[in-house]
Each structure stands twice: as structure tokens, then as C-alpha cells.
Amino acid sequence: MVRLAGNEIPNDKRIEIALTYIFGIGLTSSQKILASAKIDPNIRANKLAAEELERIRQIINKDYKIEGDLRTEVSQNIKRLKEIGTYRGGRHTRGLPVRGQQTQTNARTKRGKKVTVGSGRKKSAEKT
């Protein structure tokens, strides 16, 4: 496997898609990186030459915040929102959706799996 930015990217995928395995690089960023490095986006990751990998590495280090630095920045931003007492910070604290989604139904990812109340009459436990 090819190693870029502390991550192993898959060999069998096109380099355009393989770069998206790095946290902080999406498809659009990947396309911009390859365009500025003058590399064909359709080539497979394991077919890249050493100098092409080095060009990609230099562009990423120079222009993009990725992996640990980006995760740290995101967590600091969330911590700041909580400290200043914003509405969004409170939603993060309570583990609820932050961006205005409804929660009466849906929102299972944030709220967790809950058992719904059964409808109808309960059966008695003992025989009469």
C-alpha cells in the first residue's frame, strides 16, 4: 500500500479516489491536488512513480490541513462553542443534532437506538 500523510491509501483504486481516504481531503480537493501536480486522476495508486508521490505529498503539506491537525482544530471549535454557551454548543453537549434537523422522529444516529412503546392493551400476567 502507498503511504501518504500517515495513512495507507488503497492500491487498487484510482488515485483521485484513493486520496479521499485521508481525513480532510474530499473528491474536489483531490482533483485540485492532482491538477496542480499534473497527474492523471485515472491512474491507479500503485502505478505512481516516486517523484509523483513526492509532488502530491508537497502540495498536501503546503496547502491543506489534514488528519491530526484538522481533528484538533474541529474539537477546539466545538469546545469553544460549548464554553461560550451558544445554542450549537448546547446541542453538542446533549448529543443532539446541531444543524436544525427534526428530532421527534429520525435522528437515530445522534440519539441512539430506542425501543418504541407498543400500541394496544397489555395482556394480563396471570390466568383468571
C-alpha positions in Angstrom: 0.0 0.0 0.0 1.1 3.5 -0.7 1.6 5.7 2.4 0.6 9.4 2.2 0.2 11.8 5.2 0.5 9.0 7.7 -2.3 7.0 6.0 -2.2 3.9 3.9 -4.2 4.5 0.7 -5.6 1.6 -1.3 -3.5 0.4 -4.2 -6.3 -0.9 -6.4 -8.3 2.4 -6.6 -7.8 5.4 -8.9 -5.5 8.0 -7.2 -8.4 10.5 -7.4 -10.5 8.3 -5.1 -7.6 6.9 -3.0 -6.7 10.4 -1.8 -10.1 10.8 -0.3 -9.1 8.1 2.3 -7.1 10.9 4.0 -9.2 12.8 6.6 -9.7 16.4 5.3 -9.4 15.6 1.6 -12.6 15.1 -0.3 -13.2 14.5 -4.0 -12.9 18.2 -5.0 -9.7 18.7 -3.0 -8.3 15.5 -4.5 -9.0 16.7 -8.0 -7.3 20.1 -7.3 -4.3 18.4 -5.8 -3.8 16.2 -8.9 -4.4 19.1 -11.3 -1.7 21.2 -9.6 0.7 18.1 -9.5 -0.1 17.4 -13.2 -1.0 13.8 -12.5 -3.7 11.8 -14.4 -6.6 11.2 -12.0 -7.4 7.8 -13.6 -4.0 6.2 -12.8 -4.0 3.5 -10.0 -2.3 4.4 -6.8 0.2 1.6 -7.1 1.3 2.7 -10.6 2.5 6.1 -9.3 6.2 6.9 -9.6 8.1 8.1 -6.5 8.5 11.6 -7.8 4.7 11.9 -8.5 4.0 10.8 -4.9 6.5 13.3 -3.6 4.8 16.1 -5.6 1.4 15.1 -4.1 3.0 15.0 -0.6 4.5 18.5 -1.0 1.2 20.0 -2.2 -0.8 18.4 0.6 1.7 19.6 3.3 1.8 23.1 1.8 -1.9 23.8 1.2 -4.0 21.5 3.3 -4.7 20.9 7.0 -5.3 17.2 7.4 -5.5 14.3 9.8 -4.4 15.2 13.4 -4.2 18.9 12.9 -7.7 19.1 11.4 -9.2 16.9 14.1 -7.6 19.0 16.8 -9.0 22.2 15.2 -12.5 20.8 14.9 -12.5 19.6 18.5 -11.3 23.0 19.7 -14.0 24.7 17.7 -16.7 22.5 19.4 -15.1 23.1 22.8 -15.2 26.9 22.2 -18.9 26.8 21.3 -19.6 24.8 24.5 -17.6 27.3 26.7 -19.3 30.4 25.4 -22.7 28.8 25.8 -24.1 29.0 22.3 -27.1 27.1 21.2 -24.9 24.9 19.0 -22.6 24.2 21.9 -25.5 23.1 24.0 -26.7 20.7 21.2 -23.2 19.2 21.1 -23.2 18.8 24.9 -26.5 17.0 24.9 -25.6 14.8 21.9 -28.4 16.1 19.7 -28.4 17.2 16.0 -26.7 20.7 15.7 -27.9 21.9 12.3 -31.7 22.2 12.8 -32.8 18.7 11.9 -36.0 17.4 13.5 -35.7 15.0 16.4 -39.2 13.8 17.2 -38.7 11.1 14.6 -35.4 10.3 12.9 -32.1 11.5 14.5 -31.3 7.9 15.5 -27.6 8.3 14.8 -27.3 11.1 17.4 -29.9 9.9 19.9 -29.2 6.2 19.8 -31.4 3.2 19.3 -34.6 3.5 21.4 -37.4 1.0 21.9 -40.8 2.4 20.9 -43.8 2.0 23.0 -46.1 -0.8 21.8 -49.7 0.0 20.9 -52.8 -1.7 22.2 -53.8 -3.3 25.5 -51.3 -5.1 27.7 -52.0 -8.8 28.3 -52.6 -9.8 32.0 -49.8 -11.8 33.6 -52.0 -14.3 35.4 -54.8 -16.6 34.4 -58.3 -16.0 35.7 
